[in-house]
Amino acid sequence: MPVAIHGLAGAAIGNKIYLVGGYHDFEDSKDVWVYNMDTKTYTPGVALPTGRTYHNMVSLDACIYTLGGNNAIDATVGTSFLKFCPNVTGSFDEKQFNTPRFLQIIISFELI
């Protein structure tokens, strides 16, 4: 990666790995790096709305879902759910939940 970072998450869509957030230079990062497995290069992606560390990510079909995490300044990060479809919307859609236990409803969120 172009920068040293820890606490980030990653997920793959096709031949690209999306590396999101993390902790760099004493702050929660909004950075998104896209690694192309064919060209073996990194390019910057669309930034997160809020920096986050130690979050979870998964890809499903052509979208990436980012769940929870930590942010030293914004406590709502722990109860947020981001959806990113790079070939469709090109930006993150964010949902907030009332409780950190929102993971129980994530499965039904996209199926409804």
Residue pairs with C-beta under 8 A, 6 or more apart in sequence:
1 19
1 33
1 35
1 42
2 33
2 42
3 24
3 31
4 24
5 22
5 23
5 24
5 29
5 31
6 22
6 23
6 53
7 21
7 22
7 23
7 53
7 54
7 70
8 19
8 20
8 21
8 22
8 23
8 29
8 53
9 19
9 20
9 21
9 22
9 55
9 56
9 57
9 66
9 69
10 17
10 18
10 19
10 20
10 57
11 17
11 18
11 20
11 57
11 58
11 59
11 64
12 18
12 59
13 59
13 62
13 63
13 64
13 86
15 36
15 37
15 38
16 34
16 35
16 36
16 37
16 86
17 34
17 35
17 37
18 32
18 33
18 34
18 45
18 57
18 59
18 64
18 84
18 86
19 32
19 33
19 34
19 35
20 31
20 32
20 48
20 52
20 55
20 57
20 64
20 66
21 28
21 29
21 30
21 31
21 32
21 48
21 51
21 52
21 53
21 55
21 66
21 69
22 28
22 29
22 31
22 53
23 29
23 53
24 31
27 51
27 72
28 50
28 51
28 52
28 53
28 70
28 71
28 72
28 73
28 77
29 48
29 51
29 52
29 53
30 47
30 48
30 49
30 50
30 51
31 44
31 47
31 48
32 44
32 45
32 46
32 47
32 48
33 42
33 43
33 44
33 45
34 42
34 43
34 44
34 45
34 86
35 41
35 42
36 42
36 43
45 86
46 84
46 86
46 90
46 91
46 92
48 66
48 82
48 92
49 82
49 92
49 94
50 71
50 74
50 76
50 77
50 80
51 71
51 77
52 66
52 68
52 69
52 70
52 71
52 77
53 69
53 70
53 71
54 69
54 70
55 66
55 67
55 68
55 69
55 70
55 77
56 66
56 67
56 68
56 69
57 64
57 65
57 66
57 67
58 64
58 65
58 67
59 65
60 110
62 85
62 86
62 87
62 88
63 83
63 84
63 85
63 88
64 83
64 84
64 85
64 86
65 81
65 82
65 83
65 84
65 106
66 81
66 82
66 83
66 84
66 92
67 80
67 81
67 82
67 103
67 106
68 77
68 78
68 79
68 80
68 81
68 100
68 102
68 103
69 77
69 78
69 80
70 77
70 78
71 77
71 78
76 96
78 100
79 96
79 97
79 98
79 99
79 100
79 102
80 94
80 95
80 96
80 97
81 94
81 95
81 96
81 97
81 102
81 106
81 109
82 92
82 93
82 94
82 95
83 92
83 93
83 95
84 91
84 92
84 93
95 109
97 105
